């Protein structure tokens, strides 16, 4: 299953960022899109999980994905 998640723009810096949350320990952090892109390759990996900086499990996912997995929420991208 492929998961959808939002990338947003930081209004202060203009940088694109992703809200992340760990499925294991619930640690949250905002990371820049360019860092996320270096750690996750959508052509190779189906799920956007990277290593959590707090608990060291490979379950640090975009917060939208966390909500989809933990709460059964289905994210539908805005049509523009």
N, C-alpha and C positions, 0 to 999 in steps of 0.2 A: 504494500500500500504506500503510495506517495502522499506526503503531507504538504500542505500549503502553509505559508507563513508570511507575515508582513515585514517589509523593510521600510523604515521610516527615515525621514531627514531630520537631523538635529538642527533646530532653528538657530542655535547660537553659532555653530561651526559650519553648517551646510553639509556636514559629513553624513553619509548613509549609515544607519545603525540598526541593530537587531536586539530586541529584548530577549534574554536567554534565561532559562530556569532548569535546574537539575531534577530529573525524575526520581533520583535516589534521595537526595538530602534537602531539596527545595531551595538551594542557594540560587540567588538571582543576581544577574549582572547585565549591563548593556555593553555590547561589543561592536566595534566598527565592522561594517560589511566587508572591507578589504581583508581584515584578519580572518573573518568567518570564511571568506572565499578561499583563502590559502589552506584552511583546515578541512573544508568540505567540498568535495567534487561531485556535483549532482549527476554527472555522466557515469561515475563509478559507484557512488553510494546512493542507495535508495532513501535512506532516512538521514535527516540532517543532525546527527548526534556527534558531538565532540567531547573531549575529556573535561570533566568538571574540575575547575581549579581548587575547589574546596575538598571534595571527597575522592577525587582521582578515578571516578567511574566514567565510562564512556556513555553517559546518559545526560549530558548537558545539551539541551535542545532549545530551539526558539520557543518563546512562551506560548505562541499560538499552537504549536505542536504539543506542548505540555497540556494545554487545555483540551485538545482533541483526544489525547490519550487518557488523561485522568478524569475528565468530565464528560466524555462522550460528545463534546462540542464539535460540530462540523463547520470548518471555516470555508466560506465561499467568497472568493475574491470579488471586489467591486468591478463591475463592467464599465469601462470608460470608452 
